[in-house]
Amino acid sequence: MRILIVNRKAFPSVGGKQLHTTRLAAGLAGRGHEVSVVATHTDPPSAPADLGFPIHYRPSYGTLRRLVAEADVVHLNIHSWPVLTFGLLQHKPMLYVYHESGDRLCGRALHWRWWEPKCRFEMPCLWCEQTHFTKSPRHWLLDPLAQRARDRFMTIVGTCRFFLPRLPEGSPYVPYGLPMDELVPAESPRRDYLLFAARLTPEKGGVHLIRAVAECRRRGHSFPVVVLGDGPERGDLEQLTRELEVDDRVEFRGEVSMSTLVEYYQHAFVVVLPSVWEEMFGTISVETMACRTPVIASAIGGMVETVGHAGLLFPPGDHIALAERILEVIGDPALAESMAQRGFDLAHSQYELSVMIQNYEALYARLISGRAGDSGTSA
């Protein structure tokens, strides 16, 4: 099959969706398919990398039209109006994969706010009814096109069970898959720090983690904290550690390679995901569990599904509750061991990369044959 995958960003950009795309494309190419990736908002790297498939960076409309025409199936990870238009005109089978919450609306393109300041989130996701969004002219013009594409040629795919009721009836469920052979526990884990790994933007909730660390110290418990990743909020987070007098315990180490990240997973006593927006999957949570390390996460979005059965949850934005969860793990080694084992079992039984690739392969075949319907894992 000739498969076109459309993303906002791709290699060398770092992020869960980018890694997902790279792994899926490489896996499909390895199974003999002709795969191309479009990155609509990423500049090409200074040194090209051999990933096993081509990436088209910021392609022109002419290039997009040609790529769609050459594809047997179009896999959309973002709303791309040019690709939707070309796909509709050429009657191409398309699938759209929901990686973010679909009933939260992005303020960049589809909606306007008349009197509020621009959302501070890198990816705005505020409730329309609560923040006075109104539909923009672009929305009124283009939404009917998207609806027509959905009705005639497109299948909507969910990546976590909590979101399936919001999708069209019968939408396939294909959870993320991860390379479990690369995510292995350490033989003798040190368990000597708390780990927070994320792009440092407000929606990732780093401020709540730092406040929780300060609360733990106030209660007499001090421990090293390692922060991996970079982003526009890094300076504010570093300033907050100084204001709360925990800068001697919190170390910002920037971005690291995937292999190095796995080593950090292996030796943390817990990994915390304090997101305040609806993560559809929470890749880091499953990567951590695959390395047999306990996870604490916000009770929001897909992390309720991935972490809820194996880790500890806390209300989003509640740093006191987060501090209490951290202290539970510190104070109860048996609990920490149980969390680690349950997470390991869950990750390896439900989120294997090869299964995800096979599910998408079967779904593409059904789309091409005109029998798109339930595929992958049943809801």
C-alpha positions as CSV (number, residue, x, y, z in Angstrom):
1,M,0.0,0.0,0.0
2,R,1.0,3.6,-0.6
3,I,0.3,5.4,2.7
4,L,0.5,9.2,3.3
5,I,0.7,10.2,7.0
6,V,0.0,13.9,7.8
7,N,1.3,15.5,11.0
8,R,1.9,19.0,12.2
9,K,5.4,18.2,13.3
10,A,7.9,15.4,12.7
11,F,11.5,14.5,13.2
12,P,13.6,16.2,14.5
13,S,10.8,17.8,16.6
14,V,10.3,15.9,19.9
15,G,6.9,14.9,21.3
16,G,4.6,12.0,21.8
17,K,2.7,12.4,18.5
18,Q,5.9,12.8,16.6
19,L,7.4,9.6,18.1
20,H,4.1,7.8,17.4
21,T,4.3,8.9,13.7
22,T,7.9,7.9,13.3
23,R,7.3,4.5,14.9
24,L,4.2,3.8,12.9
25,A,5.8,4.9,9.6
26,A,9.0,3.0,10.1
27,G,7.0,-0.1,11.1
28,L,4.8,0.1,8.1
29,A,7.8,0.7,5.8
30,G,9.4,-2.3,7.4
31,R,6.4,-4.5,6.4
32,G,6.9,-3.5,2.7
33,H,4.5,-0.5,2.4
34,E,5.5,2.7,0.6
35,V,5.1,5.4,3.4
36,S,5.5,9.2,3.1
37,V,5.1,11.6,6.0
38,V,4.1,15.3,5.7
39,A,5.1,17.7,8.5
40,T,3.1,20.9,7.9
41,H,4.9,23.0,10.6
42,T,8.4,21.6,10.9
43,D,11.5,22.9,9.1
44,P,13.9,20.2,7.7
45,P,16.8,19.2,9.8
46,S,20.3,20.5,9.1
47,A,21.5,16.9,8.6
48,P,19.0,14.5,7.0
49,A,18.4,11.2,8.8
50,D,17.6,7.8,7.3
51,L,14.4,6.9,9.0
52,G,13.3,4.4,6.3
53,F,10.7,6.7,4.8
54,P,10.7,10.3,3.4
55,I,9.4,13.3,5.3
56,H,8.1,16.3,3.3
57,Y,8.6,19.5,5.4
58,R,6.2,22.4,4.9
59,P,5.2,21.2,1.4
60,S,3.6,23.5,-1.1
61,Y,0.0,23.0,-2.1
62,G,1.2,21.5,-5.4
63,T,3.3,19.0,-3.5
64,L,0.4,18.1,-1.2
65,R,-1.9,17.6,-4.1
66,R,0.6,15.2,-5.8
67,L,1.2,13.3,-2.6
68,V,-2.5,12.8,-2.0
69,A,-3.0,11.7,-5.6
70,E,-0.2,9.1,-5.3
71,A,-1.5,7.6,-2.0
72,D,-3.8,4.7,-1.7
73,V,-4.9,5.9,1.8
74,V,-4.4,9.2,3.7
75,H,-3.8,9.1,7.5
76,L,-4.4,12.4,9.2
77,N,-3.1,13.2,12.7
78,I,-4.2,16.8,12.4
79,H,-6.9,18.9,10.7
80,S,-5.3,19.9,7.4
81,W,-7.8,21.7,5.2
82,P,-5.6,21.4,2.0
83,V,-5.3,17.6,2.5
84,L,-9.0,17.3,3.2
85,T,-9.8,19.2,0.1
86,F,-7.5,17.3,-2.2
87,G,-8.6,14.0,-0.6
88,L,-12.3,14.9,-1.1
89,L,-11.8,15.9,-4.7
90,Q,-9.8,12.8,-5.5
91,H,-12.2,10.5,-3.6
92,K,-9.3,9.2,-1.5
93,P,-10.0,7.0,1.6
94,M,-8.9,8.9,4.6
95,L,-8.8,8.3,8.3
96,Y,-8.5,10.9,11.1
97,V,-6.9,9.9,14.4
98,Y,-8.0,11.8,17.5
99,H,-4.8,12.5,19.5
100,E,-6.3,15.4,21.5
101,S,-9.7,16.0,23.0
102,G,-12.2,16.7,20.3
103,D,-14.7,18.8,22.3
104,R,-12.0,21.2,23.3
105,L,-11.5,23.8,20.7
106,C,-8.2,25.3,19.5
107,G,-8.2,29.1,19.4
108,R,-5.5,29.4,16.7
109,A,-7.7,28.8,13.7
110,L,-11.3,27.7,14.1
111,H,-12.6,30.0,16.9
112,W,-12.1,33.6,18.1
113,R,-12.3,35.1,21.5
114,W,-13.4,38.7,21.4
115,W,-12.2,40.2,24.7
116,E,-9.9,37.8,26.5
117,P,-6.1,37.6,26.2
118,K,-4.6,34.9,24.1
119,C,-4.6,31.5,25.8
120,R,-1.2,30.9,27.5
121,F,-1.2,27.2,26.5
122,E,0.9,26.3,23.6
123,M,-2.0,24.2,22.3
124,P,-5.1,26.1,23.4
125,C,-7.8,23.7,24.7
126,L,-10.3,25.7,26.7
127,W,-14.0,24.9,26.9
128,C,-15.8,26.9,24.3
129,E,-18.8,27.7,26.4
130,Q,-16.7,28.9,29.3
131,T,-14.3,31.2,27.5
132,H,-16.6,33.0,25.0
133,F,-15.3,31.5,21.8
134,T,-17.3,32.2,18.7
135,K,-17.0,30.4,15.4
136,S,-14.8,32.3,13.0
137,P,-15.6,32.8,9.2
138,R,-12.9,30.2,8.5
139,H,-14.9,27.7,10.5
140,W,-18.2,28.4,8.8
141,L,-16.5,28.1,5.4
142,L,-14.5,24.9,6.1
143,D,-16.5,22.9,8.6
144,P,-19.0,21.8,5.9
145,L,-16.1,20.5,3.9
146,A,-14.7,18.5,6.8
147,Q,-18.2,17.1,7.5
148,R,-18.6,16.1,3.9
149,A,-15.3,14.3,4.0
150,R,-16.2,12.5,7.2
151,D,-19.5,11.4,5.8
152,R,-18.2,10.1,2.4
153,F,-14.5,9.1,2.6
154,M,-13.3,9.3,6.2
155,T,-13.1,7.0,9.2
156,I,-12.5,8.5,12.6
157,V,-10.2,6.6,14.9
158,G,-10.0,6.8,18.7
159,T,-6.8,6.2,20.6
160,C,-8.3,5.7,24.1
161,R,-11.6,4.3,25.3
162,F,-12.7,7.3,27.4
163,F,-13.1,9.3,24.2
164,L,-15.0,6.8,22.1
165,P,-18.5,7.8,23.2
166,R,-17.7,11.3,21.7
167,L,-16.8,9.9,18.3
168,P,-19.2,8.6,15.5
169,E,-20.8,5.3,16.3
170,G,-18.6,2.4,15.3
171,S,-15.4,4.4,15.3
172,P,-12.4,2.0,15.5
173,Y,-10.3,2.0,18.6
174,V,-6.5,1.7,18.0
175,P,-4.4,2.5,21.1
176,Y,-0.8,3.6,20.9
177,G,1.8,1.0,20.6
178,L,5.4,1.3,22.0
179,P,8.6,-0.6,21.3
180,M,8.7,-2.8,24.4
181,D,12.0,-4.2,23.4
182,E,13.5,-0.7,24.0
183,L,11.6,-0.1,27.3
184,V,13.0,-2.6,29.7
185,P,13.5,-2.5,33.5
186,A,16.9,-2.0,35.1
187,E,18.4,-5.0,36.7
188,S,19.2,-3.1,39.9
189,P,17.2,0.2,39.9
190,R,18.5,2.9,42.2
191,R,15.2,4.6,42.8
192,D,16.9,7.8,44.0
193,Y,14.9,10.7,42.4
194,L,11.4,11.8,41.2
195,L,11.2,12.3,37.5
196,F,9.1,14.8,35.5
197,A,9.7,14.5,31.7
198,A,7.7,16.7,29.3
199,R,7.8,19.7,27.0
200,L,7.8,22.6,29.5
201,T,4.5,24.3,28.6
202,P,1.7,25.3,31.0
203,E,-0.6,22.5,30.0
204,K,1.9,19.9,31.2
205,G,1.4,21.2,34.8
206,G,5.0,21.6,35.9
207,V,4.0,24.4,38.3
208,H,1.8,22.0,40.3
209,L,4.6,19.5,40.6
210,I,7.0,22.1,42.0
211,R,4.4,23.3,44.5
212,A,3.9,19.7,45.5
213,V,7.6,19.2,46.0
214,A,7.6,22.3,48.2
215,E,4.7,20.9,50.2
216,C,6.5,17.6,50.7
217,R,9.5,19.5,52.1
218,R,7.2,21.5,54.4
219,R,6.0,18.1,55.8
220,G,9.6,17.0,56.4
221,H,10.3,15.0,53.2
222,S,13.0,16.2,50.8
223,F,14.2,14.3,47.7
224,P,15.9,15.0,44.4
225,V,13.7,16.0,41.5
226,V,14.9,15.7,37.8
227,V,13.1,17.7,35.2
228,L,13.7,16.6,31.6
229,G,12.6,18.6,28.6
230,D,12.5,22.2,27.5
231,G,10.0,24.8,26.4
232,P,8.7,28.3,27.0
233,E,7.8,27.8,30.6
234,R,11.3,26.6,31.7
235,G,12.3,30.0,33.0
236,D,9.1,30.5,35.0
237,L,9.5,27.0,36.6
238,E,13.1,27.7,37.5
239,Q,12.0,31.0,39.1
240,L,9.3,29.2,41.0
241,T,11.8,26.7,42.5
242,R,13.8,29.6,43.9
243,E,10.7,31.4,45.3
244,L,9.6,28.2,47.0
245,E,13.1,27.4,48.1
246,V,13.4,24.0,46.5
247,D,15.9,25.0,43.8
248,D,18.5,22.9,45.7
249,R,16.5,19.8,45.1
250,V,15.1,20.4,41.6
251,E,17.4,20.0,38.6
252,F,16.5,21.0,35.1
253,R,18.5,18.9,32.6
254,G,16.9,19.8,29.3
255,E,16.1,17.5,26.4
256,V,17.7,14.0,26.2
257,S,17.8,11.2,23.7
258,M,15.2,8.4,23.9
259,S,17.8,5.9,25.1
260,T,18.9,8.3,27.9
261,L,15.3,9.0,28.8
262,V,14.7,5.2,29.3
263,E,17.7,5.2,31.7
264,Y,16.0,8.0,33.7
265,Y,12.7,6.0,33.8
266,Q,14.5,3.0,35.1
267,H,16.1,4.6,38.1
268,A,13.3,7.0,39.3
269,F,11.4,6.1,42.4
270,V,8.3,7.6,40.7
271,V,7.5,9.5,37.5
272,V,4.8,12.2,37.8
273,L,2.6,13.5,35.0
274,P,0.7,16.5,36.3
275,S,-1.0,17.6,33.1
276,V,-4.0,20.0,33.3
277,W,-5.4,19.2,29.9
278,E,-6.9,16.1,28.4
279,E,-4.0,14.0,27.3
280,M,-5.5,11.5,24.9
281,F,-2.9,8.8,25.8
282,G,0.0,9.9,27.9
283,T,2.9,8.2,26.1
284,I,5.3,8.8,29.0
285,S,3.0,7.0,31.4
286,V,3.1,3.8,29.4
287,E,6.9,4.1,28.7
288,T,7.5,4.5,32.4
289,M,5.3,1.5,33.3
290,A,7.1,-0.6,30.7
291,C,10.3,0.1,32.6
292,R,8.6,-1.1,35.8
293,T,8.6,2.3,37.5
294,P,5.6,3.6,39.5
295,V,3.5,6.4,37.9
296,I,1.4,9.2,39.5
297,A,-0.8,11.2,37.0
298,S,-3.6,13.7,36.9
299,A,-7.0,12.1,36.7
300,I,-7.7,13.6,33.3
301,G,-8.2,12.3,29.8
302,G,-6.6,9.1,28.6
303,M,-4.4,8.9,31.7
304,V,-7.4,7.7,33.7
305,E,-7.4,4.7,31.4
306,T,-3.6,4.1,31.1
307,V,-2.6,4.9,34.7
308,G,-5.8,4.4,36.7
309,H,-5.5,0.6,36.9
310,A,-1.8,0.5,37.7
311,G,-0.7,3.8,39.3
312,L,-2.0,6.6,41.5
313,L,-4.2,9.5,40.3
314,F,-4.9,13.0,41.7
315,P,-7.3,15.8,40.8
316,P,-5.7,18.0,38.0
317,G,-4.1,21.1,39.4
318,D,-4.3,20.0,43.1
319,H,-0.7,20.2,44.3
320,I,-1.7,19.2,47.9
321,A,-3.3,16.0,46.6
322,L,-0.2,15.4,44.4
323,A,2.1,15.8,47.4
324,E,0.1,13.3,49.4
325,R,0.3,10.8,46.5
326,I,4.1,11.2,46.4
327,L,4.4,10.7,50.1
328,E,2.3,7.5,49.8
329,V,4.8,6.1,47.4
330,I,7.8,7.2,49.6
331,G,6.2,5.8,52.8
332,D,5.0,2.5,51.5
333,P,7.6,0.4,49.6
334,A,5.1,-2.4,49.1
335,L,2.7,0.0,47.4
336,A,5.5,1.2,45.1
337,E,6.4,-2.3,44.2
338,S,2.8,-3.2,43.5
339,M,2.4,-0.2,41.3
340,A,5.6,-1.0,39.4
341,Q,4.5,-4.6,38.7
342,R,0.9,-3.7,37.7
343,G,2.2,-1.0,35.4
344,F,4.7,-3.4,33.8
345,D,2.1,-6.1,33.2
346,L,-0.4,-3.5,31.7
347,A,2.1,-1.9,29.4
348,H,3.4,-5.2,28.0
349,S,0.0,-6.8,27.6
350,Q,-1.9,-3.9,25.9
351,Y,0.5,-1.4,24.2
352,E,2.8,-3.4,22.0
353,L,4.0,-1.5,18.9
354,S,3.7,-4.5,16.5
355,V,0.0,-4.9,17.4
356,M,-0.7,-1.2,16.7
357,I,1.0,-1.4,13.3
358,Q,-1.0,-4.5,12.4
359,N,-4.3,-2.8,13.5
360,Y,-3.6,0.2,11.2
361,E,-2.5,-2.0,8.4
362,A,-5.8,-3.9,8.6
363,L,-7.8,-0.6,8.8
364,Y,-6.1,0.8,5.8
365,A,-6.9,-2.4,3.8
366,R,-10.6,-2.1,4.8
367,L,-10.7,1.6,3.8
368,I,-9.1,0.9,0.4
369,S,-11.5,-2.0,-0.2
370,G,-14.5,0.2,0.7
371,R,-15.4,-1.8,3.8
372,A,-14.2,0.6,6.5
373,G,-15.7,-0.1,9.8
374,D,-14.7,-1.5,13.1
375,S,-11.0,-2.4,13.2
376,G,-8.2,-2.8,15.6
377,T,-9.2,-3.3,19.2
378,S,-12.9,-3.4,19.8
379,A,-14.5,-0.8,22.1
